[in-house]
Amino acid sequence: MFHHDWPVPANVGIAMTNRHGGVSVHPYDSLNLGLHVGDVEERVMANRELLSKQLALTADPVWLEQIHGTHVLNLDSLNLASIATDKQIADASYSRTAGRVCAVMTADCLPVLLCNRAGTEVAAAHAGWRGLCDGVIEATAAQFSSPMDELIAYLGPAIGPQKFEVGVEVKHAFCALHPQAAACFVSSGNKYLADIIGLAKLRLSLLGINPIYSADICTVSDTDYFSYRRDKVTGRMASLIWLKS
Protein backbone atom coordinates (compact mmCIF):
# COMPACT_ATOMS: atom_id res chain seq x y z
CA MET A 1 0.00 0.00 0.00
CA PHE A 2 1.19 3.49 -0.85
CA HIS A 3 1.60 5.47 2.39
CA HIS A 4 1.00 9.22 2.42
CA ASP A 5 0.72 12.09 4.85
CA TRP A 6 -1.79 14.06 2.78
CA PRO A 7 -4.53 15.94 4.62
CA VAL A 8 -7.80 14.11 3.95
CA PRO A 9 -11.23 15.12 5.29
CA ALA A 10 -12.15 13.04 8.34
CA ASN A 11 -15.13 11.43 6.63
CA VAL A 12 -13.16 10.39 3.53
CA GLY A 13 -11.09 7.26 3.08
CA ILE A 14 -8.46 6.93 0.36
CA ALA A 15 -6.09 4.11 -0.54
CA MET A 16 -3.64 3.37 -3.32
CA THR A 17 -2.17 -0.10 -3.69
CA ASN A 18 1.21 -1.26 -4.91
CA ARG A 19 1.95 -4.76 -6.20
CA HIS A 20 2.60 -6.40 -2.81
CA GLY A 21 0.46 -8.31 -0.33
CA GLY A 22 -1.60 -10.60 -2.55
CA VAL A 23 -1.70 -14.20 -3.74
CA SER A 24 -1.08 -13.91 -7.51
CA VAL A 25 2.08 -15.39 -8.99
CA HIS A 26 4.54 -14.14 -11.63
CA PRO A 27 4.03 -12.06 -13.73
CA TYR A 28 1.05 -10.82 -11.71
CA ASP A 29 2.79 -11.01 -8.35
CA SER A 30 1.22 -10.42 -6.11
CA LEU A 31 -1.69 -8.03 -5.42
CA ASN A 32 -3.11 -7.97 -8.93
CA LEU A 33 -6.64 -6.56 -8.87
CA GLY A 34 -7.43 -6.74 -12.59
CA LEU A 35 -9.53 -9.57 -14.04
CA HIS A 36 -8.75 -8.58 -17.62
CA VAL A 37 -4.99 -9.16 -17.74
CA GLY A 38 -4.77 -12.98 -17.90
CA ASP A 39 -4.42 -13.77 -14.22
CA VAL A 40 -6.34 -16.65 -12.62
CA GLU A 41 -9.78 -15.33 -11.65
CA GLU A 42 -9.78 -17.04 -8.25
CA ARG A 43 -6.54 -15.30 -7.32
CA VAL A 44 -7.79 -11.90 -8.42
CA MET A 45 -10.98 -12.33 -6.40
CA ALA A 46 -8.92 -13.42 -3.39
CA ASN A 47 -6.79 -10.28 -3.79
CA ARG A 48 -9.89 -8.09 -3.93
CA GLU A 49 -11.22 -9.74 -0.78
CA LEU A 50 -7.89 -9.18 0.98
CA LEU A 51 -7.99 -5.51 0.01
CA SER A 52 -11.56 -5.03 1.27
CA LYS A 53 -10.67 -6.66 4.58
CA GLN A 54 -7.47 -4.63 5.00
CA LEU A 55 -9.36 -1.39 4.40
CA ALA A 56 -12.36 -2.52 6.49
CA LEU A 57 -14.72 -1.61 3.68
CA THR A 58 -18.41 -2.11 4.36
CA ALA A 59 -19.05 -2.85 0.66
CA ASP A 60 -16.89 -4.06 -2.19
CA PRO A 61 -15.40 -1.43 -4.51
CA VAL A 62 -17.27 -0.92 -7.76
CA TRP A 63 -14.78 -2.18 -10.34
CA LEU A 64 -15.00 -0.53 -13.73
CA GLU A 65 -14.33 -1.82 -17.22
CA GLN A 66 -12.11 1.04 -18.32
CA ILE A 67 -11.89 1.98 -22.00
CA HIS A 68 -9.81 5.21 -21.90
CA GLY A 69 -12.96 7.28 -22.25
CA THR A 70 -14.65 10.02 -20.25
CA HIS A 71 -17.86 8.39 -18.99
CA VAL A 72 -18.45 8.83 -15.25
CA LEU A 73 -20.55 6.26 -13.40
CA ASN A 74 -22.74 7.71 -10.64
CA LEU A 75 -22.67 5.02 -7.97
CA ASP A 76 -25.63 6.54 -6.14
CA SER A 77 -27.94 5.58 -9.00
CA LEU A 78 -26.44 2.11 -9.39
CA ASN A 79 -28.36 -1.01 -8.47
CA LEU A 80 -25.74 -2.75 -6.37
CA ALA A 81 -27.41 -6.12 -6.96
CA SER A 82 -26.47 -5.87 -10.63
CA ILE A 83 -22.77 -5.22 -10.10
CA ALA A 84 -21.80 -8.88 -10.13
CA THR A 85 -23.51 -9.54 -13.48
CA ASP A 86 -23.36 -6.25 -15.38
CA LYS A 87 -20.22 -4.68 -16.83
CA GLN A 88 -19.68 -1.18 -15.47
CA ILE A 89 -18.14 0.46 -18.55
CA ALA A 90 -16.68 3.78 -17.43
CA ASP A 91 -13.38 5.48 -16.65
CA ALA A 92 -14.51 7.28 -13.52
CA SER A 93 -17.06 6.98 -10.74
CA TYR A 94 -18.69 9.39 -8.29
CA SER A 95 -20.62 9.01 -5.04
CA ARG A 96 -22.12 10.95 -2.17
CA THR A 97 -23.38 7.80 -0.43
CA ALA A 98 -21.47 6.31 2.50
CA GLY A 99 -19.87 2.95 1.81
CA ARG A 100 -19.96 3.10 -1.98
CA VAL A 101 -16.34 2.79 -2.98
CA CYS A 102 -15.05 4.53 -6.12
CA ALA A 103 -12.11 2.67 -7.64
CA VAL A 104 -9.91 2.80 -10.72
CA MET A 105 -7.20 0.39 -11.84
CA THR A 106 -3.88 1.46 -13.32
CA ALA A 107 -0.47 0.19 -14.41
CA ASP A 108 1.11 3.45 -15.72
CA CYS A 109 -2.00 5.56 -16.30
CA LEU A 110 -2.71 8.25 -13.70
CA PRO A 111 -5.30 7.65 -10.97
CA VAL A 112 -7.03 10.88 -9.90
CA LEU A 113 -9.04 10.93 -6.66
CA LEU A 114 -11.28 13.88 -5.83
CA CYS A 115 -13.30 14.89 -2.78
CA ASN A 116 -14.81 18.06 -1.38
CA ARG A 117 -13.47 19.69 1.78
CA ALA A 118 -16.68 18.91 3.64
CA GLY A 119 -16.21 15.20 3.07
CA THR A 120 -19.61 14.61 1.47
CA GLU A 121 -18.66 13.86 -2.15
CA VAL A 122 -15.96 11.65 -3.69
CA ALA A 123 -14.84 10.48 -7.13
CA ALA A 124 -12.09 8.48 -8.83
CA ALA A 125 -10.89 8.88 -12.42
CA HIS A 126 -8.63 6.79 -14.65
CA ALA A 127 -6.51 9.23 -16.66
CA GLY A 128 -4.52 7.72 -19.46
CA TRP A 129 -3.38 10.30 -21.98
CA ARG A 130 -6.43 9.81 -24.22
CA GLY A 131 -8.96 10.15 -21.43
CA LEU A 132 -7.05 13.03 -19.89
CA CYS A 133 -6.91 14.88 -23.21
CA ASP A 134 -10.58 14.20 -23.95
CA GLY A 135 -11.70 15.54 -20.56
CA VAL A 136 -12.14 12.72 -18.05
CA ILE A 137 -11.06 15.01 -15.20
CA GLU A 138 -13.49 17.73 -16.28
CA ALA A 139 -16.32 15.20 -16.64
CA THR A 140 -15.62 13.80 -13.20
CA ALA A 141 -15.41 17.19 -11.52
CA ALA A 142 -18.72 18.17 -13.16
CA GLN A 143 -20.47 15.53 -11.05
CA PHE A 144 -19.80 17.50 -7.87
CA SER A 145 -22.36 19.90 -6.47
CA SER A 146 -19.60 21.65 -4.50
CA PRO A 147 -17.77 24.60 -6.12
CA MET A 148 -14.51 23.69 -7.81
CA ASP A 149 -12.48 25.67 -5.27
CA GLU A 150 -13.90 23.38 -2.56
CA LEU A 151 -12.40 20.26 -4.15
CA ILE A 152 -9.15 18.47 -3.30
CA ALA A 153 -7.23 16.26 -5.73
CA TYR A 154 -4.95 13.32 -4.98
CA LEU A 155 -2.79 11.92 -7.81
CA GLY A 156 -1.44 8.40 -7.46
CA PRO A 157 1.60 6.59 -8.88
CA ALA A 158 1.90 6.78 -12.67
CA ILE A 159 4.44 6.71 -15.47
CA GLY A 160 6.99 9.46 -14.86
CA PRO A 161 8.05 12.28 -17.19
CA GLN A 162 11.38 10.62 -17.98
CA LYS A 163 9.71 7.40 -19.18
CA PHE A 164 6.56 8.45 -21.03
CA GLU A 165 7.61 8.70 -24.67
CA VAL A 166 4.84 9.79 -27.03
CA GLY A 167 4.43 10.91 -30.62
CA VAL A 168 4.07 14.50 -31.77
CA GLU A 169 0.33 13.94 -32.26
CA VAL A 170 -0.11 13.61 -28.49
CA LYS A 171 1.56 16.97 -27.88
CA HIS A 172 -0.54 18.57 -30.62
CA ALA A 173 -3.76 17.17 -29.16
CA PHE A 174 -3.11 18.67 -25.72
CA CYS A 175 -1.71 21.98 -26.98
CA ALA A 176 -4.63 22.49 -29.35
CA LEU A 177 -6.84 22.67 -26.26
CA HIS A 178 -4.44 24.51 -23.95
CA PRO A 179 -1.25 26.04 -25.40
CA GLN A 180 0.35 26.09 -21.95
CA ALA A 181 0.44 22.28 -22.07
CA ALA A 182 3.58 22.61 -24.20
CA ALA A 183 5.56 22.98 -20.97
CA CYS A 184 4.72 19.35 -20.17
CA PHE A 185 6.52 17.99 -23.26
CA VAL A 186 10.28 17.67 -23.82
CA SER A 187 11.69 16.83 -27.23
CA SER A 188 13.36 13.40 -27.46
CA GLY A 189 14.56 12.80 -31.02
CA ASN A 190 11.46 12.57 -33.19
CA LYS A 191 9.34 11.84 -30.10
CA TYR A 192 8.46 13.70 -26.91
CA LEU A 193 8.69 12.88 -23.23
CA ALA A 194 5.31 13.74 -21.69
CA ASP A 195 4.58 14.70 -18.08
CA ILE A 196 1.14 13.19 -17.53
CA ILE A 197 1.11 14.37 -13.91
CA GLY A 198 1.90 17.92 -15.01
CA LEU A 199 -0.83 17.73 -17.64
CA ALA A 200 -3.35 16.59 -15.02
CA LYS A 201 -2.29 19.37 -12.65
CA LEU A 202 -2.81 21.88 -15.46
CA ARG A 203 -6.33 20.63 -16.17
CA LEU A 204 -7.19 20.60 -12.46
CA SER A 205 -5.80 24.10 -11.96
CA LEU A 206 -7.75 25.44 -14.92
CA LEU A 207 -10.90 24.13 -13.25
CA GLY A 208 -9.96 25.96 -10.05
CA ILE A 209 -9.22 22.78 -8.08
CA ASN A 210 -6.60 23.30 -5.40
CA PRO A 211 -4.82 21.87 -3.46
CA ILE A 212 -3.42 19.03 -5.55
CA TYR A 213 -1.37 16.32 -3.84
CA SER A 214 0.75 13.94 -5.89
CA ALA A 215 2.51 10.66 -5.09
CA ASP A 216 5.23 11.50 -7.63
CA ILE A 217 6.15 7.83 -8.03
CA CYS A 218 7.10 6.54 -11.47
CA THR A 219 5.54 3.13 -12.02
CA VAL A 220 8.04 2.26 -14.75
CA SER A 221 11.11 3.00 -12.62
CA ASP A 222 9.80 1.65 -9.30
CA THR A 223 9.39 -2.13 -9.42
CA ASP A 224 7.15 -2.04 -6.34
CA TYR A 225 4.43 -1.07 -8.83
CA PHE A 226 2.91 -2.74 -11.87
CA SER A 227 3.91 -1.18 -15.19
CA TYR A 228 2.45 -2.16 -18.54
CA ARG A 229 5.07 -0.17 -20.43
CA ARG A 230 7.91 -1.90 -18.58
CA ASP A 231 6.58 -5.47 -18.45
CA LYS A 232 3.69 -5.71 -20.98
CA VAL A 233 2.13 -8.70 -19.19
CA THR A 234 1.48 -7.52 -15.66
CA GLY A 235 -1.14 -6.82 -13.01
CA ARG A 236 -3.12 -3.73 -12.04
CA MET A 237 -3.07 -1.53 -8.95
CA ALA A 238 -6.13 0.18 -7.54
CA SER A 239 -6.80 3.67 -6.23
CA LEU A 240 -9.91 3.97 -4.10
CA ILE A 241 -11.90 6.70 -2.37
CA TRP A 242 -15.07 6.47 -0.28
CA LEU A 243 -17.22 8.18 2.35
CA LYS A 244 -17.03 6.61 5.78
CA SER A 245 -20.46 7.75 6.93
Residue pairs with C-beta under 8 A, 6 or more apart in sequence:
1 15
1 16
1 17
1 18
1 21
1 54
2 15
2 16
2 17
2 18
2 156
2 157
2 215
2 217
4 16
4 154
4 213
4 215
6 14
6 154
6 213
7 152
8 14
8 115
8 152
8 154
9 115
9 116
9 117
9 118
9 119
9 152
10 119
10 244
11 119
11 120
11 243
11 244
11 245
12 115
12 119
12 122
12 241
12 242
12 243
12 244
13 55
13 240
13 241
13 242
13 243
13 244
14 113
14 115
14 154
14 239
14 240
14 241
15 51
15 55
15 238
15 239
15 240
15 241
16 111
16 156
16 157
16 215
16 237
16 238
16 239
16 240
17 31
17 33
17 51
17 237
17 238
17 239
18 31
18 157
18 224
18 225
18 237
19 29
19 30
19 31
19 32
19 224
19 225
19 226
19 235
19 237
20 30
20 31
20 224
21 30
21 31
21 50
21 54
22 29
22 30
22 31
22 32
22 33
22 43
22 46
22 47
22 50
23 30
23 43
23 46
23 47
23 50
24 30
24 31
24 32
24 39
24 40
24 43
24 44
24 47
24 235
25 43
27 231
27 233
27 234
27 235
28 37
28 38
28 39
28 43
28 234
28 235
29 235
30 47
31 47
31 50
31 51
31 235
31 237
32 39
32 43
32 44
32 47
32 226
32 234
32 235
32 236
33 44
33 47
33 48
33 51
33 63
33 105
33 235
33 236
33 237
33 238
34 44
34 105
34 107
34 235
34 236
35 41
35 44
35 63
36 65
37 233
37 234
37 235
37 236
38 233
39 235
48 60
48 61
48 63
51 61
51 238
52 60
52 61
55 240
57 99
57 101
57 242
58 98
58 99
59 80
59 99
59 100
59 101
60 83
60 101
61 101
61 102
61 103
61 238
61 240
62 73
62 75
62 78
62 83
62 88
62 93
62 100
62 101
62 102
62 103
63 88
63 103
63 105
64 73
64 88
64 89
64 90
64 91
64 92
64 93
64 103
64 104
64 105
64 126
65 87
65 88
65 89
65 90
66 90
66 91
66 104
66 105
66 126
67 89
67 91
68 91
68 126
68 128
68 130
68 131
69 90
69 91
69 131
69 134
69 136
70 91
70 92
70 131
70 134
70 135
70 136
70 139
71 89
71 90
71 91
71 92
71 139
72 90
72 91
72 92
72 93
72 94
72 123
72 125
72 136
72 139
72 140
72 142
72 143
73 88
73 90
73 92
73 93
73 94
74 93
74 94
74 95
74 143
75 93
75 94
75 95
75 97
75 100
75 102
76 94
76 95
76 96
76 97
76 100
78 88
78 100
80 100
91 104
91 125
91 126
91 131
91 136
92 102
92 104
92 123
92 124
92 125
92 126
92 136
92 139
92 140
93 102
93 103
93 104
93 123
93 124
94 102
94 121
94 122
94 123
94 140
94 143
94 144
95 101
95 102
95 121
95 122
95 123
95 242
95 243
96 120
96 121
96 122
96 145
96 243
97 243
98 242
98 243
98 244
98 245
99 242
99 243
100 242
100 243
101 240
101 241
101 242
102 113
102 122
102 123
102 124
102 240
102 241
102 242
103 124
103 238
103 239
103 240
104 111
104 124
104 125
104 126
104 238
104 239
105 126
105 236
105 237
105 238
106 126
106 156
106 157
106 158
106 219
106 236
106 237
106 238
106 239
107 219
107 225
107 226
107 227
107 228
107 234
107 235
107 236
107 237
108 158
108 159
108 164
108 219
108 220
108 227
108 228
108 229
109 126
109 127
109 128
109 131
109 158
109 159
109 196
110 126
110 127
110 128
110 132
110 155
110 156
110 158
110 159
110 196
110 197
110 200
111 124
111 125
111 126
111 127
111 155
111 156
111 157
111 158
111 237
111 239
112 124
112 125
112 126
112 127
112 137
112 140
112 153
112 154
112 155
112 156
112 200
112 204
113 122
113 123
113 124
113 125
113 153
113 154
113 155
113 156
113 239
113 240
113 241
114 122
114 123
114 124
114 125
114 140
114 141
114 144
114 151
114 152
114 153
114 154
114 209
114 241
115 121
115 122
115 123
115 151
115 152
115 241
116 144
116 146
116 150
116 151
116 152
117 146
117 150
117 151
117 152
118 146
118 150
119 243
120 146
120 243
121 143
121 144
121 145
121 146
121 243
122 241
122 242
122 243
123 140
123 141
123 143
123 144
123 241
124 140
124 239
124 240
124 241
125 131
125 136
125 137
125 140
126 136
127 136
127 137
127 196
127 200
129 166
129 170
129 194
129 196
129 199
132 196
132 199
132 200
132 203
133 170
133 173
133 174
133 177
137 200
137 203
137 204
137 207
138 203
138 207
141 148
141 151
141 207
141 209
144 151
147 208
148 207
148 208
148 209
149 208
149 209
149 210
151 209
152 209
152 211
152 212
152 213
153 204
153 209
153 211
153 212
153 213
154 212
154 213
154 214
154 241
155 197
155 200
155 201
155 212
155 213
155 214
155 215
156 215
156 217
156 237
156 239
157 215
157 217
157 218
157 219
157 222
157 225
157 237
158 196
158 197
158 215
158 217
158 218
158 219
159 196
159 218
159 219
159 220
159 227
159 229
160 197
160 217
160 218
160 219
160 220
160 221
161 184
161 186
161 193
161 194
161 195
161 196
161 197
161 198
162 193
162 218
162 221
163 193
163 218
163 220
163 221
163 229
164 193
164 194
164 195
164 196
164 229
165 188
165 191
165 192
165 193
165 194
166 185
166 191
166 192
166 193
166 194
167 191
167 192
168 190
168 191
168 192
170 192
170 194
171 181
171 182
171 185
171 192
171 194
174 181
174 184
174 185
174 199
175 181
175 182
175 185
178 202
178 203
178 206
180 202
181 199
181 202
183 198
184 194
184 195
184 196
184 198
184 199
184 202
185 192
185 193
185 194
185 195
186 192
186 193
187 193
197 214
197 216
201 212
201 214
204 210
204 212
205 212
217 225
219 225
219 226
219 227
219 230
219 237
220 227
220 229
220 230
225 237
226 234
226 235
226 236
226 237
227 234
228 234
